[in-house]
């Protein structure tokens, strides 16, 4: 189920409010000598296609955003630790500026919960007298915040507070605490006083524990759904976060200095940028429209051009990925952004001549902007990740058809923009169909011949925060365990078949592997080397090399699961896993993030499973 919406007129922050709170914090910061460590949890079992390479070679935007917000507020004693680069990092042994930090933040996706719990658990080994204030955030906390709280007093690992929103929520919490903090008082002690006196209850977007034993609360208090920043230009500049990155190492401790600027590009050759938020489509399996409360949010063209220019100038990063939900949502906005990037100049000359960028879009919107694609290419656009899902529209209709897809691919190839299709396999889709484009293999073959540079194929998997999330579980599609092995958080990435009504789900798992093998293989790579050169030839060969390497990891990690699906008993779930801790609003009513309280009661019988499709 989607997160509840705030009232109309109260969904977005008042214009200028995010800028104002940044200014207010700059006046508070000099009297507080705060040190902060931000850790990005990463489970290495997720190192598979289609995320292989980018998962370790692109410093995530989320933790950099929080680091940038702190640096912008004048709290520059901040370090960002990526478990992708520092797998042995131990919070219990961290010191920054010669002391235990005042603030320790853990950011995680639901896929990486095992590592997030390990980080939180280790942080609690710090002597309570010196323990930092522990804050959890990231996408898992937006939709399933209870996952980071312990229910076992024998294994307490809960954070002190969870941020379920964006930078403004974090900065609002920080402003309250800095105003509350007494002379010589720890930030954690200031938090406890503010919590107990109810001052935090006026900051929407927080969840904190009450009662119980230290680290295992008796209940959770939810301050509500966040207000969103409407004007993304008010966000702190992302260039600030790159100066805070911990250098890759095998140490459990922190280095005395962050990663030097001249080494950032080597470790993170791709820069992720937030350019827009939101999507105008309402796909039932996607949480994005609900998260944005049906709003489309943008940065201005001059701001995006400045971000690319500064990051490339200061850190040498030339390749950027726009972390957009659908960059082509609004034609007028897109053209304004592209025109500004095209015309932007700085001391080093035209920005477009030294940056290359890619983003996400749909087939329908790409064709609607066909006459402007050449200018986009001149402005540095070099790749479009296209949400095709199913070319026939059998899964979801976003204006895509086989003919329109092939038309868009031909257009992009002619201009020199790499088409990067993103596909979704589902129960009703067979692997192969004779004379029709319905089958997964048929569509991959069509995309390959049409000039696709890369390929993403994932199994449809329930996504928290989406409209169909509850129904997917209640239909009996979602597996609890297979052959005695429980389905774990890291398996919800679409690479594992964990939700299917197919009679032989192992064939679905095999279909994913065969689809990738038909696209990424040594024979195709050799053929590309001897084919007539085009502007995209080099990219195709490079993506084949990366794809073959990533496919090796994928096959190794998923083959065992396929055999379990083939031979073992499948136990199914009839409802999602919800909080084992009671949740309430600050007024004592239903908590905004307590989704079961807003759904069908648990004792309502689950509907009978739908008829199982015969096609594998």
N, C-alpha and C positions, 0 to 999 in steps of 0.2 A: 504493500500500500504506500502511496505517496505521503510525504510529510504534509501536515496540515498547513494551509496558507494563512498568512497574516491578513488582517482586514484590508480591504481596498484603501489605498492612500497611506497605508502604514507599512507597506512592504519594502520600500526603499528609504535609505537615509536621507534626511534633508540635504539639499545641495550645500557643499562646503563643510559638512560635519566631520567627514573623515580628515579633511585638511586641518580643521580646527583642533581635533584631538591630537594630531601629530604635533601641532604647535604647542599645545598645552603640556604635552609630555616633555618637550624640549626644555621647558622652563622648570620642570620637576627633576629631570635627570641629573643635573650637576650636584644636587645634594644627596644623591643615592649612588654609591659606588657598586653598582650591580654587575655581577658576572653571570653569564648564561651559557648553557650548553644545550644545543638542539640536536637530537638524534633522529635519524630517519631509519626506521626498522626495515629490514630486507631479508626475506627468506630465500635462500639460494636455490631451493627446489623449484622456484618459478622461472629459472633461467631456461627458457624454451622459446620456440617460435610463437608468435611473431615479434616478441619483445627482445630477442637475443641481440646483443651489441648495444642497443639503445639503453637497456636497463642499467648498464654500468658506465656508459660513455656520455650520459646526459644528466648533469646534476639536476635533481627534481625541482620543479618550480615552487612547490608548496613550502618546503623547509627554507628555501632561499627567500621566499616572501616574508616569512616570520623573522628571519635574520635581517632582511632589509628593513623591516618595520622597527626592529630594535636599534639598528645602526642609525636610522633616520631620526629616532627619538633621542639620540645622543648616548645610547647605551652600547658603545662599540666593543666592550669586553664580551664578545659573543663568539662562539665557535659552533660551526655546523658539522656534525659527524655523520657521514653516510656509511651505513653498514655494507653497502656495495663495495666500498673501498677499505673499510676498517672492520672486518668481521670479528676481530678479537676484542673490540672496544668494551670496556667494563665501566659502567657508571660509578661503581663503588670505589674505583681507583682514579677517577677523573679529578684533575685540579686545573684551574685556569687562573692565571695571574698569581700563582703560588698558593691558592686556597681552593676549598670546595666551593663550587658555584652556588649562587643564591637561588638560581632558577634552573630547573632541568625539564626540558620539553621532549616528549616522544611523539613523533608523527608516524602514522601507519595507515596502510590500506588493510582491508579485511584479509587479503591474501597473506599478509605478513604477521598475523596475530601471534604466532608462536614466538617470533623474535621480539615483538612488542612486549609480550608478557615477560620474557626473559630480561629485557632492559628494565622494566618496572620492578621486577623482583630483585634484581641486583641493586637497584638504587635504594631499596629499603634496607640494604645491609649497612648503609652509612649510619653512623651514630646519630640517633634522633636529635641530639644537641646541635649537630652541624648539618643535618639533612636539608637539602634544598627543597623549595616548593616544587612539587612535581605536577606538571600539566600534560595531559594527553590531548592529541588532536589528530587531524587527518580525516580521510573519507570514511573510515570505519566509525569515527565518532559522530559524523553527521547523521548516519542512518542507524547504527547499532551501538550507541555509546556504552551500553551495559557490558559489552564484551571486554572492556578494559578494566572492569571492577572485579575484584575477587569476592567469592562467596564462601571461601574456606578460611576460617581463622588460623588454621595450621599452615596455610600458605598465602599470607597476605601480600598482595602486590598492587593494590589499587593506587591510582594517582590521587592527589589531593583534589583536583578539579579537572573537568573535561571541557574543552572548547569545541562546540558543535558548529562553529561558523568560520568566517573568514577573518582577515586581519583586524577589522574594526572590533570584533568581539574580544580578541586577544588584547588589543590596545585599551579597550574599555576596562577590562579586568585589571590590567596593569595600572591604569590611572587611579582606580579605586584603591589598590593596594599601596601605591606610593603616597597617596594622600593619608592613608591610615597608618602607615609605618612610623613607629616612634624612633627616637634617637637610639641607635645601637640595637634595635629590634630586628630579628630575622624576618625575611619576607614571608616565610612559612607561618610565623607567629602572627604577623599582620593579617595574613589570609584567614587564619582561624578566628580572629576577633571579628573581621568583617563578615565572615560566614555566620557566626553565631549571633551577630547583631542584625542580620538580615539585609545588610547593605548590598551584598552581591545579587540579591533577588531582583534588583532593578536593572540588571544587565542581561538582556535576552541573549540566549545562546550558550548558557553554562549549565553544567550538571555537576553536582557535588554530593558526596556521601554524608549521611548523618547516622549517629548511633553506632552500635556494634563495637567491635574491637578495632584497634588501629590497623588500617590496611584492609579490613573486611567489614564494610558498613552494613547497617541494618536496613537502610532505605536510601533511595536516590531522590534528590530534589532537582527538578527541571525548571529553569527560569524562562523557557519558551523558545520559540523559533526566532532566529536572528533576523535583523534588518539587513538588507543587502546594499552594497555600495552601487548606486545607479551610474555614477560617472567614474569609470575606471581610471581616468587620469588622476584622480585623487589618491590612488595607491602610491606607496613609497616606490622609488625607482628601483628596479630589479638589479641594477648594476652593483648596488651596495652588498648584496648577498654573496657575490663571488669573492669578495675580500675576506670572507669568514670561513671558508671551507677548510676542514682538516685534511692534511695531506694523507694520501693512502699509505698504510703501514700495517704491520702485523702486531703492533703493540696494543696492550690493553689500556694504556694511558694516552694522554694528549701531548702533542708536541708543544714546544714553547712558542712557536709561531705558526700561523695558518699557512696554507699552500701559497707559495710565492706567485705573484701575478703572471710571471713569464712561464709558469708551468700549468696554469689553469687550462689553457687550450689543449694541451697534451692529454689531460685527464678527462676533460669534458669538451670535446670538439664540437658538440651540438649544444646550442643554447635554447632552452625552452622558454617561451614567452607567452604570457596571457595577453591576447589581443581582443578577444570577444568572449562573452559567456552567453549560453542559452541556445535553444533550438526551436524553430517554429513548428516542427513536426511533433506529434504526440504518440510515438511508438510505445505500446503497452509494456514492453520489456525494458524500457530505458528510464532511469531516474532523473535525467538531466532537466526536462521541462519542469518537473515538480520541485526540484531543488531551487531552480531560479524563479519559482512562483510565476511561471509563464512570462517572465520578463526577458527581453533581449538587451544585453549590456555591452558597451563598447568602450575601447580607448580611441582617442582621436588619432588621425593620421600623423600629425606632427609629433605626438608623444611616442607612437610606435617607431617612427623613423629615428627619433632621438635615442630610444632604447637600443635599437640595432647599432646605431652609430657609436654610442658610448661603450657598449660591451665589446664591439669589434675593435675599437680604438684602444681600450684599456687592457683587454685580455686576449686580443687576437682571434676571438671566436668569429668565424665567418658564416657558419651554417646554423640556421635557426628553425625551430619547429614551433609553429603556433598552436598552443594548447587550446584550440577552439573546439566548440561542440559542433558548429556548422558555420564556417567563416562567411559563406555566401548568403547568410540569412537575409540581409538587407542590402539591396543593390546600391542605393545611394551611399550608404556608409562604406561599403566595400570600395567603391570607386574613389571616395575621398581618401581612404587609407592608402590605396595603391598609388594614387596621384602624388601624395605627399612623400611616400617612399621613393618614387621615381624622381622627384625634383629635389630631394633633400641633399644638402651639401654641408661639409664641415671642413676643418683644416686639412684633412686628407683627401678632399675632393668629393665626388658624387658617392653617396652611400651605396647606391645600387650596384656600383662597380666592384664592391668588395664584400657584399653579403649575398647569400643565397638562402631562401626560406621555403618552407612547405607548410601545409595546413590541411584541415579536413573540410570536406564539402559533400554534396550529393550530386548525382547525375543530372537531375532536373535543374538545379540551380547553376550547374556548370554550363549547361547548354543555354540557359537564359542569359548568360554573360559571355557568350561565344565571341561577340565582336570586340570585347575588351580584353580577352585573354592574351593577345600579343603584347599589349601594354603591360599587363601583369608580368609577363615573362621578362620584359625589359626592366621591370622594377625589381627583379630578382626571384620571382616565384619559379621554383624549379620542380615542385612535386605536389600532387594533390592525393591525399588519402581519401578514397571515395567509398562512402557507406552504401554499398550495393546490396548487402545481405543476400538476397535471392533475386537474380536477374529477372525472373518471371513475375515477381511480386507476390508469390505464394505465401511468403512469411509476413511481409509488411509492404505496403504500397507507399512509396515516396516519389512517385512520378517516374520510376525506372522501368524500362522494358529492355528486352534483348537488343532491339534495333537502336534505341536511344543510347544504351551503354556502348555499343560498338561505334556509334556516331561520335560520342564524346571522346572515346579512346583514340579514334582516328584524328580528331581535331587536336587533342593534346599532343600526340606524337608528332604531328606536323609542325606544331609550334615549338616543341622542345620542352614540354612540361611532362614530367614522369607521372603516368597514371598508376596509382598504388591501390588496387581494389581490396576492400574488406568484406569478406563473405561470412555468412552464418549458416551452418548446417542444422537441419531440424528433422524431427521425426517423419514428417510427411514427404521429405525429399529423398528419392532413391539415389544410389550412387551413379547409375547409368540408365539412360533411356534411349531407345532406338528411334532415330528420326525426329526427336524432340529435344529442346534445350533444358528440360526440367531437371535432369540429373546433375549431381554435384560435379562429377567428372566432365560432363558435357559443358558445363559453364566454365570450369577452370580451363578447359581446352580452348573455348571461345576467347576467353580473356588472354590466354597465352598468345594466340594467333593475332589478337587485336593489339598486342604490344604492351601488355602489363609489365611493369618493371619489377614489382614485388607481388607477394600474395599473402593475404591473411585469411585463414579459415578457422573458425572457432565454432564449437557446439553451443547452441542456445542454452544458457544457464540462468537460473533465477538471480535477479539483481535486486538487492535491498533498496527500497525507496521507489520501486517501479509499481505501476498500477496492477500488474499481473503477479506480483511477488507472492501474495497470500494464496491466490487461486492455484498457482503452480504447485505449491506444496499440498494444498487440500485435494488436488486431483490425484495425488499419489504418484506423481512423476518423479519426485526428488528422492534420491537414495540416501538412506541413513548409513548403510554399510553394504559391502559386497564381499562375499566369501570371508566374513568375519573382520574385514578391515574397515574401520570407520572412514567416512568421507571427511576429510580435513579441510580447514579454511583455504589452504593454498591450492586446492583442487577446484576452486570456483573461478578459475581464470579462463574457462572455455576450452582448454586443451584436454580435459578429462570428461568423459561422458558420465555425468552424475545426475542427469534428469532426463528420463526417456521412458516412454511407454512401448517402445519397440520390443517385439518378442525376442529378438537377438541383438541386444544393445552393443555387443562386442563388435558387430559389423559397423555400427556407427563410429566406434573408436577406430576401426581399421580404415573406414572411409576417410577420416581426417588425415591419417598417415599417407594413404595412397594419393590423396589430392595434392599434398605437399610434394610427394615423390614425383608426381607427374610434372610439377613445375620446377622444383629444385633438384637437379641431378647433374652428374658429371658430363653426361652426353650432351645435354642441352647447353651447358657452359662451354664445352668445346665447340659446338656448332655456332654459338654466338661469337666466338673468337674469330671464326672464319667467314662470318656473314658480312655483307656490305655495311660499311660504317655509316652510322647515323648519329645525330647529336646525343642520342640516349644510349648508344652502344656501350660506352664505358660503364655507365650506371648499371646496365643490365648484367654485365659481367661481374661487377662488384657485388651486386645483390645476390647473384648466384653463389658467389664464394661465401658470403655471410649466411645465406639461406641453407646451404649444404652443411655448414658448421652447426648452425642452430638446429637443423633437422636431426643431426646426430644426438644432440641433447634431448630433443623431443621424443625420439623413438626410444631412447634408453629409459626415459622416465615414464612413458605411457604404455609400453608393451606389457609390462607385468599387470597393469590394471586391465588391459584388454583380455588377458587370459583369466583374470578373476571374473570378469563379466561373462566369459565363455563357460566357466566351469562352476562358479560359486553361487550361493544363494544370495538374492538381493532382498534386503530389508528396506522398506520404503517409509518415508515420513508422511504424516497427515497434516502437519502444521509446521511453520518455521520455528526455530529456536528463539525464544524471547527471554527477557530479563528474568533471572531467578530472584532478583531483588525487587521489592515493591518500589514503584516510582510514583511521584506525585508532583503536582505543580506547586508553586510557592504559596498559592492560596489553599492548598490541600486537595484540589480536584484532580482531573485527569492530566497527566503529564503529556506535553506535546510530542515527545519521542517514545511514549509508551504505546506503541502501535496496537498491541492486543486489546487495549482498553477501548479502542475506537473501531474494532473489528467484530466479527462474529464471535460469540462466546466460545470458549474452548470445549464446552461439553456438547456443542452442536455437532451432530454426526457429519463426517466428511463425505462428500459425494462419491459415488462409485467411480472408479477409474474409467476414463474414456476408452472406447474400443482401440485395441492396439493395432497400429498400422502394420501391414504385411511387408511393405518395402523396407529394405535395409539400406 
